[in-house]
């Protein structure tokens, strides 16, 4: 699985430019499912057919990045963020464009970090003039972090763990599913999560699942002087209770906990004060879809190097597998029509 | 074009009736066109050209403009208000407005400078320190003409001036409406849906339901966007400039423009030699953001007429940009037909 994770996190894919990630995942997952297809926004659906109900697991393919808004007379590029990027975390970082052009971010003269804002930042791709820059980059081109994957032993370090690690978990779970399932399962690899859960919005509408699950990273509280949060690296995947986009359906959460306990999968409960996941979009689709989330604890979310624990990842794969193979009841919609 | 006529009409978000009626009147008598309104007030127009397109295309322009809504009537007959849509309250003092369906003339007032305390002089007035004066002597008098919930729109007459420029209110997005009307009325073989939407300025609301109804496969919002080619702005901070043609968006707060649509717009411009520019900013949102997330998802883009002093009582645009926007959208429609 390490090779899969390395390949996924090192692939270029800021929100709106997920094609390379999609093609890679499609190639990896196609053999494990009945069919795959892509929609108008670029979401990838990988479907295991089966009787009702239908489960949908969603991991997003996109990562945070920047977009070029201006090229000046000396070949410097001005940029604005795609998704939640802190400008101070970009200073000195290398960024890469789709076709491989690389540059470094620096700032204009400032008195202190407080003055550091997007208009003060620029991206230097080593072009000596506007013309030279324009040969390599156009306004509207996107770049993402350029950081290699590193295996630290018990932990992995990389850019875009958010949420390629979720993608890797779904690909691996799909590979290991048995030939027969008690219900239909769709693995959704969604687009544009970082800019507002957009891909999951249209994908849930199209698929009409009976249950939705986001598979995404979550923040942790186990670092020095961290904001209070009862999730740590290495204590198993987290079963989400809430974040700012969703209050997970209590029955879904109960069934997730029941599954983890029966299968002896270590888990933690997650209450995330700030941040959202695809479950936020899915649970409001159409008539409402009971939803939950499997979260992979991750340090330094949206920083250039994000860290996850190898055993958490392994247990997350197992949890997604066991959630797929257990039978899910058809929830009463209240009027007995389902 | 119909910019002047449309600009002069009041149509603050939620009260777009006058604009809608004027547009319907302009559409009358064109055999290729059929239209209906929906429950939110959107006007949905279908153009049945001789071509039968392979994909359902939707163009959208919003009828509403930013303005004010009356929230209380004081004993003195003055009207307190809140803004509808994003308005910089510093631009409001001493501006003329028209209040309610009858278009009662009014002026936005504030306490005179010699009565202001020293610290009040240093800070711009906020909305709740301002009021609309309609010349009523008391509350009873005012209530004969105005009620709570009445809208007030800026009272600015559209005027052609300078080197092919227009000044006026509500160019955002009557400019887009004028572009759509041009494409609907002219003789061409194109088939498409045009949505004149409501309540864009308060959250892309009309477009959401319009696209649910129309089920497009491709969509383009035709907008007005902020130009800041003024003496006090660094070049890299001006989203667009006047006179260089329509601005193509690549991303804003509500949408990442479909790369295929962006490319087809660029090619349409290059093929027909219509000038265009890129919108060098990612702030703001348009109807395209709501349309893109409709039902199973729609590939969407934005083309915008550059416009100075947007969301104020008086903005400025260049007629050539308006014409170039018509040409670019036409070329794009032809290319995808």
HADDOCK unambig.tbl for C-alpha pairs under 7 A between the chains (distance, minus, plus):
assign (segid A and resid 16 and name CA) (segid B and resid 256 and name CA) 5.91 0.50 0.50
assign (segid A and resid 40 and name CA) (segid B and resid 297 and name CA) 5.74 0.50 0.50
assign (segid A and resid 40 and name CA) (segid B and resid 298 and name CA) 5.91 0.50 0.50
assign (segid A and resid 40 and name CA) (segid B and resid 299 and name CA) 6.09 0.50 0.50
assign (segid A and resid 41 and name CA) (segid B and resid 297 and name CA) 5.98 0.50 0.50
assign (segid A and resid 41 and name CA) (segid B and resid 298 and name CA) 6.76 0.50 0.50
assign (segid A and resid 41 and name CA) (segid B and resid 299 and name CA) 6.47 0.50 0.50
assign (segid A and resid 69 and name CA) (segid B and resid 280 and name CA) 4.65 0.50 0.50
assign (segid A and resid 69 and name CA) (segid B and resid 281 and name CA) 5.98 0.50 0.50
assign (segid A and resid 70 and name CA) (segid B and resid 236 and name CA) 5.71 0.50 0.50
assign (segid A and resid 70 and name CA) (segid B and resid 280 and name CA) 6.21 0.50 0.50
assign (segid A and resid 140 and name CA) (segid B and resid 250 and name CA) 5.44 0.50 0.50
assign (segid A and resid 198 and name CA) (segid B and resid 293 and name CA) 6.69 0.50 0.50
assign (segid A and resid 201 and name CA) (segid B and resid 293 and name CA) 6.77 0.50 0.50
assign (segid A and resid 202 and name CA) (segid B and resid 293 and name CA) 5.86 0.50 0.50
assign (segid A and resid 202 and name CA) (segid B and resid 294 and name CA) 6.91 0.50 0.50
assign (segid A and resid 202 and name CA) (segid B and resid 295 and name CA) 5.88 0.50 0.50
assign (segid A and resid 202 and name CA) (segid B and resid 296 and name CA) 4.53 0.50 0.50
assign (segid A and resid 202 and name CA) (segid B and resid 297 and name CA) 5.09 0.50 0.50
assign (segid A and resid 203 and name CA) (segid B and resid 296 and name CA) 6.28 0.50 0.50
assign (segid A and resid 205 and name CA) (segid B and resid 295 and name CA) 5.96 0.50 0.50
assign (segid A and resid 205 and name CA) (segid B and resid 296 and name CA) 5.81 0.50 0.50
assign (segid A and resid 206 and name CA) (segid B and resid 296 and name CA) 5.12 0.50 0.50
